[in-house]
Amino acid sequence: MYDLQYKKKAIKALAKINEPYYSNIIEAIDSLAENPRPYGY
């Protein structure tokens, strides 16, 4: 499993996104820690 680190600039940009998009994006980013190269990419 990989360790993900968010930059301050990314955190600020994500904070401006409304739900449900915010939680979907965070979930997708966090899933990259388990599988950084999903099938088909």
KANORJO-V974143 format. One record per helix or strand of 3 or more residues. SS is the DSSP state (H for helix, E for strand). FROM is the first residue (numbers start at 0). LEN is the number of residues. If there is no record, write none. Layout:
BEGIN
ss->{SS | SS}
from->{FROM | FROM}
len->{LEN | LEN}
END
This chain:
BEGIN
ss->{H | H}
from->{7 | 20}
len->{8 | 11}
END
